[in-house]
Amino acid sequence: MLTDTIERSALQKIKIYLNGKTMKQKKLNLALLFFILISARVAIAEEEYDGIVLSDLGGMQYEVCQLRPGKTLKDADDQVNFAASEFQRLNLELGIINFTPFFDNATASIETADYITMVYGSIPAFAEG
């Protein structure tokens, strides 16, 4: 009952507001509202990053890695670049990048990651790959 009263009150306020406006103002307000809604929809539809549409359901896979003896971060980057070229060759809409930690909490007895590899893309692209 209280909800009905509030809804009626809100509708009455909107009617009073609209009745107080001239037809030109009403049309201008509606055009502005329409423009804002369309602009927002277009912006959402076209959002992408690195060729991946962000509005699709996406996934990320992280690999926490340590370098083998004698290997360097350049070797890890070469491996990621090779994987990226294979994704492109196979027409998979996946991306891959390496992260290098700025610092870690390693000690003489506790090893930590030298780098982290992330593969990202849409769920359908992961299923294809």
C-alpha positions as YAML, in Angstrom:
chain: A
units: angstrom
residues:
- id: 1
  name: MET
  ca: [0.00, 0.00, 0.00]
- id: 2
  name: LEU
  ca: [2.81, 2.37, 0.92]
- id: 3
  name: THR
  ca: [4.59, 1.38, -2.29]
- id: 4
  name: ASP
  ca: [1.52, 2.24, -4.37]
- id: 5
  name: THR
  ca: [1.34, 5.65, -2.70]
- id: 6
  name: ILE
  ca: [5.02, 6.31, -3.39]
- id: 7
  name: GLU
  ca: [4.66, 5.20, -7.02]
- id: 8
  name: ARG
  ca: [1.59, 7.42, -7.51]
- id: 9
  name: SER
  ca: [3.42, 10.31, -5.90]
- id: 10
  name: ALA
  ca: [6.42, 9.81, -8.20]
- id: 11
  name: LEU
  ca: [4.18, 9.60, -11.26]
- id: 12
  name: GLN
  ca: [2.35, 12.76, -10.23]
- id: 13
  name: LYS
  ca: [5.67, 14.59, -9.83]
- id: 14
  name: ILE
  ca: [6.79, 13.45, -13.29]
- id: 15
  name: LYS
  ca: [3.47, 14.59, -14.80]
- id: 16
  name: ILE
  ca: [3.76, 17.98, -13.09]
- id: 17
  name: TYR
  ca: [7.34, 18.29, -14.33]
- id: 18
  name: LEU
  ca: [6.39, 17.38, -17.88]
- id: 19
  name: ASN
  ca: [3.28, 19.59, -17.86]
- id: 20
  name: GLY
  ca: [5.43, 22.53, -16.81]
- id: 21
  name: LYS
  ca: [7.73, 22.07, -19.81]
- id: 22
  name: THR
  ca: [7.07, 23.36, -23.28]
- id: 23
  name: MET
  ca: [6.80, 20.89, -26.14]
- id: 24
  name: LYS
  ca: [10.18, 22.08, -27.43]
- id: 25
  name: GLN
  ca: [11.81, 21.37, -24.05]
- id: 26
  name: LYS
  ca: [10.19, 17.92, -23.90]
- id: 27
  name: LYS
  ca: [11.47, 17.03, -27.36]
- id: 28
  name: LEU
  ca: [14.93, 18.30, -26.50]
- id: 29
  name: ASN
  ca: [14.99, 16.29, -23.25]
- id: 30
  name: LEU
  ca: [13.85, 13.14, -25.05]
- id: 31
  name: ALA
  ca: [16.42, 13.63, -27.82]
- id: 32
  name: LEU
  ca: [19.17, 14.13, -25.24]
- id: 33
  name: LEU
  ca: [18.11, 11.02, -23.33]
- id: 34
  name: PHE
  ca: [17.97, 9.00, -26.56]
- id: 35
  name: PHE
  ca: [21.45, 10.24, -27.58]
- id: 36
  name: ILE
  ca: [22.93, 9.30, -24.18]
- id: 37
  name: LEU
  ca: [21.39, 5.82, -24.26]
- id: 38
  name: ILE
  ca: [22.55, 5.13, -27.82]
- id: 39
  name: SER
  ca: [26.05, 6.47, -27.10]
- id: 40
  name: ALA
  ca: [26.37, 4.25, -24.04]
- id: 41
  name: ARG
  ca: [25.22, 1.20, -26.01]
- id: 42
  name: VAL
  ca: [27.67, 1.87, -28.85]
- id: 43
  name: ALA
  ca: [30.53, 2.40, -26.37]
- id: 44
  name: ILE
  ca: [29.78, -0.91, -24.65]
- id: 45
  name: ALA
  ca: [29.44, -2.79, -27.94]
- id: 46
  name: GLU
  ca: [32.78, -1.57, -29.30]
- id: 47
  name: GLU
  ca: [34.94, -2.00, -26.21]
- id: 48
  name: GLU
  ca: [37.89, -4.22, -26.92]
- id: 49
  name: TYR
  ca: [41.44, -4.65, -25.75]
- id: 50
  name: ASP
  ca: [44.19, -6.18, -27.84]
- id: 51
  name: GLY
  ca: [41.61, -7.47, -30.32]
- id: 52
  name: ILE
  ca: [39.50, -9.14, -27.61]
- id: 53
  name: VAL
  ca: [35.91, -7.96, -27.21]
- id: 54
  name: LEU
  ca: [35.46, -7.08, -23.54]
- id: 55
  name: SER
  ca: [31.68, -7.56, -23.54]
- id: 56
  name: ASP
  ca: [32.16, -11.31, -24.19]
- id: 57
  name: LEU
  ca: [32.50, -13.68, -21.28]
- id: 58
  name: GLY
  ca: [36.24, -13.95, -20.76]
- id: 59
  name: GLY
  ca: [38.83, -15.97, -18.98]
- id: 60
  name: MET
  ca: [42.41, -15.70, -17.78]
- id: 61
  name: GLN
  ca: [44.91, -18.40, -17.02]
- id: 62
  name: TYR
  ca: [47.99, -17.64, -14.94]
- id: 63
  name: GLU
  ca: [51.15, -19.74, -14.82]
- id: 64
  name: VAL
  ca: [53.52, -18.98, -11.94]
- id: 65
  name: CYS
  ca: [56.96, -19.88, -13.29]
- id: 66
  name: GLN
  ca: [60.56, -20.32, -12.22]
- id: 67
  name: LEU
  ca: [63.46, -20.20, -14.64]
- id: 68
  name: ARG
  ca: [65.42, -23.37, -15.22]
- id: 69
  name: PRO
  ca: [69.16, -23.16, -14.59]
- id: 70
  name: GLY
  ca: [70.88, -21.39, -17.48]
- id: 71
  name: LYS
  ca: [67.65, -19.76, -18.75]
- id: 72
  name: THR
  ca: [66.88, -16.03, -18.66]
- id: 73
  name: LEU
  ca: [63.79, -13.83, -18.80]
- id: 74
  name: LYS
  ca: [64.62, -13.23, -22.47]
- id: 75
  name: ASP
  ca: [64.13, -16.97, -23.06]
- id: 76
  name: ALA
  ca: [60.74, -16.75, -21.32]
- id: 77
  name: ASP
  ca: [59.77, -13.73, -23.46]
- id: 78
  name: ASP
  ca: [60.83, -15.61, -26.62]
- id: 79
  name: GLN
  ca: [58.58, -18.49, -25.57]
- id: 80
  name: VAL
  ca: [55.64, -16.10, -25.04]
- id: 81
  name: ASN
  ca: [56.26, -14.43, -28.41]
- id: 82
  name: PHE
  ca: [56.27, -17.86, -30.07]
- id: 83
  name: ALA
  ca: [52.99, -18.77, -28.36]
- id: 84
  name: ALA
  ca: [51.45, -15.45, -29.48]
- id: 85
  name: SER
  ca: [52.48, -16.11, -33.09]
- id: 86
  name: GLU
  ca: [50.95, -19.61, -32.87]
- id: 87
  name: PHE
  ca: [47.69, -18.17, -31.52]
- id: 88
  name: GLN
  ca: [47.65, -15.82, -34.50]
- id: 89
  name: ARG
  ca: [48.56, -18.58, -36.99]
- id: 90
  name: LEU
  ca: [45.77, -20.79, -35.65]
- id: 91
  name: ASN
  ca: [43.36, -17.83, -35.76]
- id: 92
  name: LEU
  ca: [42.69, -18.03, -32.00]
- id: 93
  name: GLU
  ca: [41.53, -14.83, -30.37]
- id: 94
  name: LEU
  ca: [43.79, -15.26, -27.35]
- id: 95
  name: GLY
  ca: [46.46, -13.02, -25.91]
- id: 96
  name: ILE
  ca: [49.51, -13.91, -23.85]
- id: 97
  name: ILE
  ca: [51.86, -11.77, -21.77]
- id: 98
  name: ASN
  ca: [54.58, -12.13, -19.13]
- id: 99
  name: PHE
  ca: [54.67, -10.31, -15.81]
- id: 100
  name: THR
  ca: [57.87, -9.89, -13.83]
- id: 101
  name: PRO
  ca: [57.46, -9.36, -10.09]
- id: 102
  name: PHE
  ca: [58.97, -6.11, -8.78]
- id: 103
  name: PHE
  ca: [59.96, -7.84, -5.56]
- id: 104
  name: ASP
  ca: [59.32, -11.08, -3.77]
- id: 105
  name: ASN
  ca: [59.69, -12.60, -0.35]
- id: 106
  name: ALA
  ca: [62.22, -15.25, -1.31]
- id: 107
  name: THR
  ca: [64.71, -16.54, 1.21]
- id: 108
  name: ALA
  ca: [67.49, -19.09, 0.94]
- id: 109
  name: SER
  ca: [65.01, -21.88, 1.59]
- id: 110
  name: ILE
  ca: [61.85, -20.47, -0.03]
- id: 111
  name: GLU
  ca: [61.81, -19.89, -3.76]
- id: 112
  name: THR
  ca: [59.28, -17.66, -5.48]
- id: 113
  name: ALA
  ca: [58.21, -16.94, -9.03]
- id: 114
  name: ASP
  ca: [60.66, -15.46, -11.50]
- id: 115
  name: TYR
  ca: [57.81, -14.48, -13.81]
- id: 116
  name: ILE
  ca: [54.09, -15.03, -14.34]
- id: 117
  name: THR
  ca: [52.56, -15.83, -17.72]
- id: 118
  name: MET
  ca: [48.95, -14.87, -18.39]
- id: 119
  name: VAL
  ca: [46.82, -16.17, -21.25]
- id: 120
  name: TYR
  ca: [43.57, -14.28, -21.76]
- id: 121
  name: GLY
  ca: [40.61, -14.29, -24.12]
- id: 122
  name: SER
  ca: [36.96, -15.18, -24.50]
- id: 123
  name: ILE
  ca: [35.62, -18.46, -23.17]
- id: 124
  name: PRO
  ca: [34.84, -19.68, -26.74]
- id: 125
  name: ALA
  ca: [38.44, -18.88, -27.77]
- id: 126
  name: PHE
  ca: [39.77, -20.93, -24.84]
- id: 127
  name: ALA
  ca: [37.53, -23.80, -25.93]
- id: 128
  name: GLU
  ca: [38.89, -23.63, -29.49]
- id: 129
  name: GLY
  ca: [42.51, -23.61, -28.30]
...
